[in-house]
Amino acid sequence: MDVQIGNTVRCKANGNMEADFSGVIEKVYENSALVNITDYDAKTDSMNIQDLQNKAVISFGKMKLVGAK
């Protein structure tokens, strides 16, 4: 996956988040990226988002590019 800093991605729910969420890539690693979470399900993940401080490292296989910078 060709992702760059500033790209918007849609991520699948993972061990930290109970529902799918969207965010902006802040840092790219070899097989994953640090995502600043911008849109999430407030009913299920409001406590999780506070614990994560709006950030999560997500595998490229669990995200889809929705907006390029």
Residue pairs with C-beta under 8 A, 6 or more apart in sequence:
1 60
1 63
1 65
2 65
3 9
3 25
3 28
3 33
3 60
3 63
3 65
4 25
4 28
4 68
4 69
5 25
5 26
5 27
5 28
5 69
6 24
6 25
6 69
7 24
7 25
7 65
7 67
7 68
7 69
8 22
8 23
8 24
8 25
8 38
8 65
8 66
8 67
8 68
9 22
9 23
9 24
9 25
9 33
9 35
9 58
9 63
9 64
9 65
9 66
10 20
10 21
10 22
10 63
10 64
10 66
11 17
11 20
11 21
11 22
11 23
11 35
11 56
11 58
11 62
11 63
11 64
12 20
12 62
12 63
13 19
13 20
13 21
14 56
14 58
14 62
16 48
16 51
16 52
16 56
17 37
17 40
17 45
17 48
17 49
17 52
17 56
18 41
18 44
18 45
18 48
19 40
19 41
19 44
19 45
20 41
21 37
21 39
21 40
21 41
21 45
22 37
22 38
22 39
22 40
22 66
23 35
23 36
23 37
23 38
23 39
23 56
24 35
24 36
24 38
25 33
25 34
25 35
25 36
26 33
26 34
26 35
26 36
26 55
27 33
27 34
28 34
29 57
31 59
31 60
32 57
32 58
32 59
32 60
33 57
33 58
33 60
33 63
34 55
34 56
34 57
35 55
35 56
35 57
35 58
35 63
36 54
36 55
37 49
37 52
37 54
37 55
37 56
38 54
40 49
